């Protein structure tokens, strides 16, 4: 209920503050891409920042039956791949 909404808003505010620092240098037509299990929150961020939103599930070459699952796992997969690269 109210407590969950409060926590959701606090999380979104922190992400918004960080995104505003990064997005300030980008053209206004650059979309925000959402991936991971919290991408619904990133959609809210895009609305708040008045930017278009693209769901990672819509741009990956995957079968329709697994797109959502692949998008949810994308951040963890990216971190695993980055961890495997030598610095």
N, C-alpha and C positions, 0 to 999 in steps of 0.2 A: 503494500500500500504506500502510504506517505513516506515511510522510511526508505523504501526501495527507490522511490522517485527522487528523494533527496540525494541518496548516494549516486544515482545515475547522473543527476545534474552536476554534482561535485566532480565526478570523473570527467564529464564532458567539458566542464570549464577548464580543467587542467590540460586536457588534450587540445582544446581550442586555443589556449594561451600559447602552447608550444607550436601549434600549427600556424598561428598568426605570425610568429617569428620567421618561420620557414617560407610560408606562402607570400609574405610581403615582397619577396624578391622575384616572384613568378608572375607571369602574365595572368590577367583575370580569367582568361579562357582555358587555363590549364585545369583539368578536372581533378577532383579528389577520388582516388581509387580505394575502395573498401575491400578488405580481405580479413579472414579470421572469423571466429565465432561472434565477435562483437561488431561486425560490419554494419549492423542496424544502427549502432551508435555513431559510426562514421557517416552514415547517411544523414543523420541529424546534424553532425558537424558541418557537412557540406551545405545544408540548408542555412545554417546559422552564418556561415561564411559567404553565403550567396555565390556559391560555386556549383558547377555541375558535378554529378556523382556518377561514377562508373563502378559497378560491382565486378570484382575480379572474376567471378563466375561467368560473366558475360563475354570475357575476352580470352579465356583459356581454351586451348583446343582439346576439349574433353567431351565425352559422351554426355548427353543431357541428363542421364540418370545419376551421374556422379559429380556434376558441376558444383553443386552446393557444398558437397563434402570436400571436394578438391579446394574450393575457395576457403573453406574453414581451416584446412590444414596448411594453406599457403605460407603464413608467417613462420610456423614451426619448420616447414621444409626449407624456407629461405635461410633461417638461422643455422640449420644443420649443414646446408651447402656452404655457407660462409665460414663455418667453423672448420670445414675441411680444406679451405684454401690456405696455403702458407702466407705468412705476413711479410 
